[in-house]
């Protein structure tokens, strides 16, 4: 899958994103705390967002809470979590701040009557009181976990002033 380095948040962050994904902000307004990408050919999307850190201390619980919040926002009448686990990656503290932790939630939600497969990676960044969410979703589950994990593995903060 061909990919390219994409500037996020005005170049203050970057990530390697599959080339099929296009920046949604070119066609509609997107909230400042989100970067939304869409593959129009394959009807799948990726949302990268910066949220205030939830008060929970358990990384897996944080992932579940963010997943449930997304179901609420999507007006999903039902959702299923199939896997939740904390991920170990030695490079995370260097790229995303001291003490960063990462968790992965896999599951599905029903959105507009369609079952959508979702992979949500939550990176807890306590040094800047931020939860970074990377959510890949599609009605076709092919590659969704790999896309989310690939973006998480490549995401880099270039300018910490992004966090205030």
C-alpha positions in Angstrom: 0.0 0.0 0.0 1.6 3.3 -1.1 1.9 5.9 1.6 3.2 9.4 2.1 4.2 11.6 5.0 1.3 14.0 5.7 1.6 17.2 7.8 -1.0 17.4 10.5 -2.1 20.5 12.6 -0.3 23.0 10.4 2.9 20.8 10.3 3.2 20.6 14.1 2.7 16.8 13.8 3.1 14.4 10.9 2.2 10.8 10.1 2.7 8.3 7.3 -0.8 7.9 5.7 -1.8 5.6 2.8 -2.1 7.7 -0.4 -5.7 6.6 -1.0 -6.8 8.9 1.9 -7.7 12.5 1.1 -8.0 15.4 3.5 -11.7 16.0 4.2 -11.1 19.6 5.2 -10.6 20.4 1.5 -14.4 19.7 1.0 -16.0 20.5 4.3 -15.3 22.1 7.7 -13.5 19.9 10.3 -13.1 20.8 14.0 -9.7 22.2 14.9 -8.8 19.2 17.2 -9.4 16.7 14.3 -7.7 15.7 11.1 -10.2 13.7 9.0 -9.1 11.6 6.0 -11.3 9.7 3.6 -10.8 7.1 1.0 -13.7 7.9 -1.3 -13.1 4.8 -3.6 -13.2 2.3 -0.7 -15.5 4.2 1.7 -13.3 4.2 4.7 -11.9 6.9 6.9 -9.3 7.8 9.4 -9.8 10.4 12.2 -6.8 11.7 14.1 -7.8 13.8 17.0 -6.4 15.5 20.1 -8.6 15.4 23.2 -8.2 16.5 26.7 -6.9 13.6 28.7 -9.6 11.6 30.4 -9.2 11.4 34.2 -9.0 7.6 34.2 -5.6 6.1 35.0 -6.0 2.8 33.2 -5.0 3.0 29.6 -7.3 0.2 28.4 -10.2 1.8 30.2 -9.5 5.1 28.5 -9.6 3.3 25.1 -13.0 1.8 26.0 -14.4 5.2 27.2 -13.3 6.9 23.9 -14.8 4.1 21.9 -18.1 4.4 23.7 -18.1 8.2 23.3 -17.6 7.7 19.5 -20.6 5.3 19.5 -22.6 8.0 21.3 -21.5 10.7 18.8 -22.3 8.4 15.8 -25.8 7.7 17.3 -24.9 4.0 17.1 -27.7 1.9 18.6 -25.2 -0.8 19.4 -21.4 -1.4 19.4 -19.2 -4.3 20.1 -15.6 -4.3 21.4 -13.8 -7.4 20.3 -10.3 -6.7 21.6 -8.7 -4.2 24.0 -5.0 -4.3 24.8 -2.2 -2.1 25.9 0.5 -1.9 23.2 4.2 -1.9 24.0 6.4 0.3 21.7 9.8 1.5 22.8 9.8 4.4 20.4 6.6 6.0 21.7 8.2 8.0 24.6 10.7 9.6 22.2 8.3 10.6 19.5 5.2 11.5 21.7 6.6 12.6 25.0 7.8 11.1 28.2 5.5 8.7 29.8 3.3 8.1 26.7 1.1 5.0 26.8 -0.8 3.4 24.0 -3.9 1.1 23.9 -5.8 -0.5 21.0 -9.5 -1.1 20.8 -11.0 -3.2 18.0 -14.7 -3.5 17.4 -17.7 -2.4 15.4 -20.6 0.1 15.5 -23.8 0.4 13.6 -23.9 3.7 11.9 -26.8 4.7 9.6 -27.9 1.1 9.6 -24.5 -0.2 8.4 -22.1 -2.2 10.5 -18.7 -0.4 10.6 -15.5 -2.0 11.7 -13.3 0.2 13.8 -9.8 0.2 15.1 -9.1 2.9 17.7 -5.6 3.6 19.0 -5.3 5.8 22.0 -2.0 7.4 22.9 -2.0 8.9 26.4 0.3 11.8 26.6 0.4 12.8 30.2 3.1 15.4 29.8 0.7 17.6 27.8 -2.6 16.3 29.3 -3.7 14.9 26.0 -5.3 11.7 24.6 -4.3 11.3 20.9 -6.9 9.1 19.1 -6.3 7.4 15.8 -9.5 5.8 14.5 -9.7 3.9 11.2 -13.2 2.7 10.1 -14.9 1.0 7.2 -17.7 -1.3 6.3 -15.0 -3.6 4.9 -12.7 -4.7 7.7 -9.8 -5.4 5.3 -6.6 -3.6 6.4 -8.3 -1.4 9.0 -6.1 -2.6 12.0 -3.0 -2.3 9.9 -3.9 1.3 8.8 -4.5 2.5 12.3 -1.4 0.8 13.7 0.7 2.1 10.8 -0.3 5.6 11.4 0.2 5.2 15.2 3.7 3.9 14.6 4.7 6.8 12.4 3.0 9.8 14.1 5.4 12.4 15.3 5.2 15.7 17.2 7.4 18.3 15.6 6.3 21.3 17.6 5.2 20.9 21.2 3.6 24.4 21.2 0.6 22.7 19.6 -0.4 21.7 23.1 -0.3 25.2 24.6 
